[in-house]
Amino acid sequence: MSLRLPLYSSLLLLSLPAFAATQKVDLDYRVRFLPESNQAEVSITLEKGERVRSLDFNLGEDGRFSDFKADGQWSQEQAGRGKWQPGEGKSVLSYRVLIDNERKPGRYDARMTQDWALFRGDDLVPAAKLDQKDKTDLVARLQFDLPKGWKSVETGWPRIGKNRFRIDNPQRKFDRPTGWMLAGKLGTRRTRLGDTEVAISAPIGEGMRRMDIMTFLTFVWPQMQQVFPRDPDKLLIVGAGDPMWRGGLSAANSYFMHADRPLVSENGTSSLVHELVHVFGRIYGRDRSDWIAEGLAEYYAIELMRRAGGISEDRYQKIREQLIRWSKPVNSLRTDNASGPVTARAVLLLQELDREIRQKTKEKGNLSLDDVTRGLMRLDKVSTKDFIDITENVIGGPSKTLDTRLLR
């Protein structure tokens, strides 16, 4: 007895090769620290090099990267760039990179000692333009080899083994290990807030108040969740004392806080919450509109503590008085890099705008600046025009508050 398939089934089988499955290709990063030379040795391994035509790296022009060795072809024909064309089969690119980086004279935003290293993964593996064959999916992992005596390593990525992490960013074609990282003799506190695994880590002896930070985060977290409907799977907060940068710096699923920074400053704001807003919101300005990202981060650094019951109405009004005095010389918010006075004036504008939105939307659901913020989160980068358009959409008409020379 012969088995005959219907015509449409036969045609479907014939067409299957045209829909070849995506090929998964292992992409492995390996990092070995060399404290004696203030360097890290990095290797990038592609299990099937033939699936990637090239990786064109932005190396910068400060000479931090050196000693390149590659399977296939490596070229540095253009200043500040390096191009790797992997060979067939398993292909490896290796190099060395300096860790220490002075953000200002005597103040570091990356540093390595004999006992620890604190840095951003962005600086270990430079950004690159990826040219790969169709239906190729790179599966990236990161492995650290620690010097003798170093106990552990922390990143903002999911841990899949001892000193090993899975790197997966759906927004990027080229998955590279970004965000803050810390390795060495560490002290770490862990908890779970909402759907987020939180780790607070610092080198032993650096004076980081891990339990204070954890308690403060637990207090403000529910307010953060109500505004920002985007819980990261993991959040890493790292810190250290002098000579590290005396402030806060955010990155992918992570941020840095100097060990001496108070949870709440004397002016009533919180650097801890400010940087947390950057991590949750991921709002970035364009077209001379840095006031939006910095203004919102500082606005919520005050507002969320107020909503959580940590700031009384009297204290809130005193904070406003300080912002008014500090921002008095500001005539415009339009800039690529918002200064302290510009940020203070932006906070005042946002507070006024929140009141206007609430008053004008009483009959349509009591909307607020939170609704504008959630709209901004959907954009890759935002301009002042984007901000005005989204606000007017929330209000249902023009905003009196935004009709100001400050935004021109």
C-alpha positions as CSV (number, residue, x, y, z in Angstrom):
1,M,0.0,0.0,0.0
2,S,1.5,3.3,-1.0
3,L,1.1,6.5,1.0
4,R,0.3,9.6,-1.0
5,L,0.6,13.0,0.6
6,P,-1.8,15.7,-0.4
7,L,-0.4,18.2,-2.9
8,Y,-0.1,21.1,-0.5
9,S,1.8,18.9,2.0
10,S,4.3,17.9,-0.7
11,L,4.8,21.5,-1.6
12,L,5.3,22.4,2.0
13,L,8.0,19.8,2.5
14,L,9.8,21.0,-0.7
15,S,9.8,24.5,0.6
16,L,11.2,23.7,4.1
17,P,14.9,24.2,3.2
18,A,14.1,27.8,2.3
19,F,13.1,28.4,5.9
20,A,16.4,27.2,7.5
21,A,16.5,27.4,11.2
22,T,18.6,30.1,12.9
23,Q,22.1,28.9,13.8
24,K,23.1,29.6,17.3
25,V,26.8,30.5,17.6
26,D,28.6,30.5,21.0
27,L,30.3,33.9,21.7
28,D,32.6,33.6,24.8
29,Y,34.3,36.4,26.6
30,R,37.1,35.6,29.0
31,V,38.8,38.1,31.3
32,R,42.0,37.6,33.3
33,F,43.1,40.4,35.6
34,L,46.8,41.5,35.8
35,P,47.1,43.7,38.8
36,E,50.9,44.1,38.5
37,S,50.4,45.9,35.1
38,N,46.9,47.5,35.8
39,Q,45.6,45.6,32.8
40,A,43.1,42.9,32.0
41,E,43.7,40.3,29.3
42,V,40.5,39.8,27.3
43,S,39.7,37.0,24.8
44,I,36.7,36.9,22.5
45,T,36.0,33.4,21.1
46,L,33.5,32.6,18.3
47,E,32.7,28.9,18.0
48,K,31.8,29.3,14.3
49,G,33.9,32.2,13.0
50,E,32.6,31.7,9.5
51,R,29.1,33.0,10.6
52,V,30.5,36.4,11.3
53,R,31.9,38.5,8.5
54,S,33.4,41.2,10.7
55,L,33.4,43.1,14.0
56,D,34.5,46.7,13.6
57,F,35.5,48.0,17.0
58,N,35.5,51.5,18.3
59,L,38.8,51.5,20.2
60,G,39.0,55.2,21.0
61,E,42.2,57.2,20.7
62,D,43.7,57.0,24.2
63,G,45.7,53.8,23.6
64,R,44.0,51.8,26.3
65,F,43.8,48.7,24.1
66,S,47.0,46.9,23.0
67,D,48.6,43.5,22.0
68,F,46.0,42.4,19.6
69,K,46.2,38.8,18.3
70,A,43.6,37.2,16.1
71,D,42.6,34.1,14.2
72,G,41.6,35.3,10.7
73,Q,42.5,38.9,10.0
74,W,42.9,41.9,12.2
75,S,43.5,45.5,10.9
76,Q,43.7,49.0,12.3
77,E,43.7,51.1,9.2
78,Q,41.5,53.8,10.6
79,A,42.5,55.8,13.7
80,G,40.6,54.7,16.8
81,R,39.1,51.6,15.1
82,G,40.0,48.0,14.7
83,K,38.4,45.4,12.4
84,W,38.3,41.7,13.1
85,Q,37.4,39.2,10.3
86,P,37.3,35.8,12.0
87,G,38.6,32.7,10.4
88,E,36.8,29.4,9.7
89,G,35.7,27.4,12.7
90,K,36.7,28.3,16.2
91,S,38.3,31.9,16.1
92,V,39.8,33.9,18.9
93,L,40.6,37.6,19.2
94,S,42.7,38.6,22.3
95,Y,44.1,41.9,23.6
96,R,45.0,43.8,26.7
97,V,43.2,46.8,28.2
98,L,44.2,49.3,30.9
99,I,41.7,49.4,33.8
100,D,42.4,52.6,35.7
101,N,40.7,55.7,34.3
102,E,40.8,59.2,35.8
103,R,37.5,61.0,35.3
104,K,39.1,64.1,36.8
105,P,42.6,64.5,38.2
106,G,42.9,62.3,41.2
107,R,39.3,60.9,40.8
108,Y,38.7,57.5,39.2
109,D,35.7,56.0,37.6
110,A,37.6,52.7,37.0
111,R,40.4,51.4,39.2
112,M,42.4,48.2,40.0
113,T,44.4,47.6,43.2
114,Q,46.2,44.4,44.3
115,D,42.9,43.3,46.0
116,W,40.1,44.4,43.7
117,A,39.0,45.9,40.4
118,L,36.0,48.2,39.8
119,F,35.1,49.1,36.2
120,R,32.4,49.1,33.5
121,G,32.2,46.2,31.1
122,D,31.7,48.7,28.4
123,D,35.4,49.5,28.8
124,L,36.6,45.9,28.7
125,V,34.9,45.1,25.3
126,P,34.5,48.2,23.1
127,A,31.4,48.9,21.1
128,A,31.4,47.3,17.6
129,K,29.6,47.2,14.3
130,L,28.6,43.6,13.7
131,D,28.3,42.1,10.2
132,Q,27.1,38.5,10.4
133,K,25.4,36.1,8.1
134,D,21.6,35.9,8.0
135,K,19.9,33.7,10.6
136,T,22.8,33.8,13.0
137,D,22.1,34.2,16.7
138,L,25.1,34.8,19.0
139,V,24.8,33.2,22.4
140,A,27.2,35.3,24.7
141,R,28.7,34.3,28.0
142,L,31.3,36.0,30.2
143,Q,33.9,34.2,32.3
144,F,36.4,35.7,34.8
145,D,39.7,34.2,35.9
146,L,40.6,35.8,39.2
147,P,44.1,36.4,40.7
148,K,45.1,34.3,43.7
149,G,43.3,35.6,46.8
150,W,40.5,37.3,45.0
151,K,37.2,35.7,46.1
152,S,34.4,36.7,43.8
153,V,33.1,38.9,41.0
154,E,29.7,40.7,40.6
155,T,28.0,42.0,37.5
156,G,24.5,43.1,36.5
157,W,24.0,40.0,34.4
158,P,22.5,36.6,35.4
159,R,25.1,34.2,37.0
160,I,25.3,30.8,35.3
161,G,28.3,29.3,37.2
162,K,31.3,30.3,39.3
163,N,32.4,33.7,38.0
164,R,30.4,33.1,34.8
165,F,27.5,35.1,33.5
166,R,25.0,35.1,30.6
167,I,25.0,38.2,28.4
168,D,21.8,38.8,26.6
169,N,20.5,42.2,25.4
170,P,17.6,41.9,23.0
171,Q,18.1,45.6,22.0
172,R,21.6,44.8,20.6
173,K,22.8,42.7,17.7
174,F,26.2,42.4,19.3
175,D,25.8,41.2,22.9
176,R,28.7,42.7,24.9
177,P,29.1,42.7,28.7
178,T,28.1,46.3,29.6
179,G,27.4,47.8,33.0
180,W,29.3,48.1,36.3
181,M,31.4,45.1,37.5
182,L,33.5,44.5,40.6
183,A,36.0,41.7,41.3
184,G,38.3,40.8,44.2
185,K,38.0,40.6,48.0
186,L,34.4,41.7,48.3
187,G,31.5,42.1,50.8
188,T,28.1,41.7,49.2
189,R,24.5,41.9,50.5
190,R,21.7,40.4,48.5
191,T,17.9,40.6,48.5
192,R,14.9,40.4,46.2
193,L,12.7,43.4,45.6
194,G,9.6,42.8,43.5
195,D,10.9,40.8,40.5
196,T,14.4,42.1,40.8
197,E,17.5,40.4,42.3
198,V,19.4,43.1,44.1
199,A,23.1,42.9,45.0
200,I,25.0,45.7,46.9
201,S,28.8,45.0,46.7
202,A,32.0,46.8,47.6
203,P,35.6,45.9,48.4
204,I,36.1,44.9,52.0
205,G,37.3,47.8,54.1
206,E,36.0,50.6,51.8
207,G,33.3,51.8,54.2
208,M,30.3,51.0,52.0
209,R,27.1,50.9,54.1
210,R,25.5,47.9,52.4
211,M,22.7,47.3,54.9
212,D,21.7,51.0,55.1
213,I,21.4,51.0,51.3
214,M,19.3,47.8,51.3
215,T,17.0,49.2,53.9
216,F,16.5,52.5,52.0
217,L,15.9,50.6,48.7
218,T,13.2,48.4,50.4
219,F,11.5,51.6,51.7
220,V,11.4,53.4,48.3
221,W,11.0,50.4,45.9
222,P,7.2,50.2,45.9
223,Q,7.0,53.9,44.9
224,M,9.6,53.3,42.1
225,Q,7.5,50.4,40.8
226,Q,4.4,52.5,40.5
227,V,6.1,55.1,38.3
228,F,8.3,52.8,36.2
229,P,6.7,49.6,34.9
230,R,10.0,48.1,34.1
231,D,11.7,45.9,36.7
232,P,15.2,44.8,35.8
233,D,15.9,41.1,36.4
234,K,18.9,42.1,38.3
235,L,20.3,45.3,39.8
236,L,23.9,45.7,41.0
237,I,25.0,48.6,43.2
238,V,28.8,48.9,43.6
239,G,30.9,51.4,45.6
240,A,34.3,52.3,47.0
241,G,35.9,55.1,48.8
242,D,38.6,57.6,47.7
243,P,40.2,58.1,45.2
244,M,37.0,56.9,43.4
245,W,34.7,59.5,41.8
246,R,32.8,61.2,44.6
247,G,29.3,60.8,43.2
248,G,27.0,58.4,41.5
249,L,27.2,57.0,38.0
250,S,24.6,54.8,36.3
251,A,25.0,52.1,33.6
252,A,23.1,49.1,32.3
253,N,21.3,47.3,35.2
254,S,23.8,48.8,37.7
255,Y,25.2,51.9,39.2
256,F,28.2,53.2,41.2
257,M,27.9,55.2,44.5
258,H,30.9,56.6,46.3
259,A,31.1,55.0,49.8
260,D,30.9,58.4,51.5
261,R,27.7,59.6,49.7
262,P,24.8,59.9,52.2
263,L,21.5,58.2,51.4
264,V,19.8,61.6,51.6
265,S,21.9,64.8,51.2
266,E,21.4,67.9,53.4
267,N,19.6,69.6,50.5
268,G,16.9,66.9,50.7
269,T,17.7,64.9,47.6
270,S,19.1,61.4,47.2
271,S,21.8,60.4,44.8
272,L,20.9,56.8,45.4
273,V,17.3,57.3,44.1
274,H,18.6,59.7,41.4
275,E,20.7,57.0,39.9
276,L,18.0,54.4,40.4
277,V,15.7,56.5,38.3
278,H,18.3,56.5,35.5
279,V,18.5,52.7,35.6
280,F,14.7,52.2,35.7
281,G,13.7,54.9,33.3
282,R,16.5,54.7,30.7
283,I,15.5,58.1,29.4
284,Y,18.2,59.8,27.4
285,G,18.1,63.3,25.9
286,R,18.8,64.5,22.4
287,D,18.9,67.9,20.7
288,R,20.1,69.9,23.7
289,S,17.6,68.2,26.0
290,D,19.7,66.7,28.8
291,W,17.5,68.6,31.2
292,I,14.8,66.0,30.7
293,A,16.8,63.0,31.9
294,E,18.6,64.8,34.7
295,G,15.5,66.8,35.7
296,L,13.3,63.8,36.0
297,A,15.9,61.8,37.9
298,E,16.2,64.7,40.5
299,Y,12.5,65.3,40.5
300,Y,11.8,61.7,41.5
301,A,14.7,61.6,43.9
302,I,12.6,64.1,45.9
303,E,9.1,63.0,45.0
304,L,9.4,59.3,45.6
305,M,10.8,59.9,49.1
306,R,7.9,62.3,49.7
307,R,5.4,59.7,48.5
308,A,7.0,57.0,50.7
309,G,6.6,59.3,53.8
310,G,10.2,60.2,54.1
311,I,9.8,63.9,53.6
312,S,7.2,66.1,55.4
313,E,5.4,68.9,53.7
314,D,7.5,71.5,55.6
315,R,10.7,69.8,54.5
316,Y,9.4,69.6,50.9
317,Q,8.8,73.4,50.8
318,K,12.3,74.1,52.2
319,I,13.7,71.9,49.5
320,R,11.8,74.0,46.9
321,E,13.2,77.2,48.4
322,Q,16.8,75.8,48.0
323,L,16.1,74.8,44.4
324,I,14.8,78.3,43.7
325,R,17.9,80.0,45.2
326,W,20.3,77.6,43.4
327,S,18.6,77.9,40.0
328,K,18.1,81.7,40.0
329,P,20.7,82.5,37.3
330,V,19.3,80.0,34.8
331,N,17.7,81.5,31.7
332,S,17.5,78.3,29.6
333,L,17.3,74.6,30.2
334,R,18.5,73.7,26.7
335,T,21.9,72.1,26.9
336,D,23.7,68.8,26.1
337,N,25.0,68.5,29.7
338,A,22.7,69.8,32.4
339,S,24.6,71.5,35.3
340,G,23.4,71.5,38.9
341,P,21.6,74.8,38.6
342,V,20.0,73.8,35.3
343,T,18.8,70.5,36.9
344,A,17.4,72.4,39.9
345,R,15.4,74.7,37.6
346,A,14.2,71.7,35.6
347,V,12.9,70.1,38.8
348,L,10.9,73.3,39.6
349,L,9.4,73.2,36.1
350,L,8.5,69.6,36.5
351,Q,6.8,70.2,39.8
352,E,4.8,73.0,38.3
353,L,3.9,70.8,35.3
354,D,2.8,67.9,37.6
355,R,0.3,70.3,39.3
356,E,-1.0,71.6,36.0
357,I,-1.5,68.1,34.6
358,R,-3.4,67.0,37.8
359,Q,-5.6,70.0,37.7
360,K,-6.5,69.7,34.0
361,T,-7.2,66.0,34.1
362,K,-9.4,65.7,37.2
363,E,-12.3,64.6,35.0
364,K,-10.4,62.1,32.9
365,G,-8.6,60.0,35.5
366,N,-6.4,62.2,37.6
367,L,-3.3,61.9,35.4
368,S,0.1,63.3,36.4
369,L,3.7,63.7,35.3
370,D,4.1,59.9,35.9
371,D,2.0,59.4,32.7
372,V,4.3,61.7,30.8
373,T,7.4,59.8,32.1
374,R,6.0,56.4,31.1
375,G,5.4,57.8,27.6
376,L,9.0,59.0,27.4
377,M,10.3,55.6,28.4
378,R,9.0,54.2,25.0
379,L,11.4,56.4,23.1
380,D,15.1,55.6,22.5
381,K,16.1,59.3,23.0
382,V,13.8,62.3,23.7
383,S,13.9,65.9,22.6
384,T,12.2,68.9,24.2
385,K,9.7,68.7,21.3
386,D,9.0,65.1,22.2
387,F,8.4,66.0,25.8
388,I,6.0,68.8,24.9
389,D,4.1,66.6,22.5
390,I,3.7,63.7,25.0
391,T,2.6,66.2,27.7
392,E,0.0,67.8,25.5
393,N,-1.3,64.4,24.6
394,V,-1.7,63.5,28.3
395,I,-3.4,66.9,29.0
396,G,-5.5,66.9,25.9
397,G,-4.3,70.4,24.9
398,P,-1.5,72.9,25.2
399,S,0.5,73.3,28.5
400,K,0.8,76.8,30.0
401,T,3.8,75.6,32.1
402,L,5.8,74.5,29.0
403,D,5.1,77.8,27.2
404,T,8.3,79.3,28.5
405,R,11.5,80.8,27.3
406,L,13.4,78.2,29.4
407,L,12.6,75.6,26.7
408,R,13.4,77.7,23.6
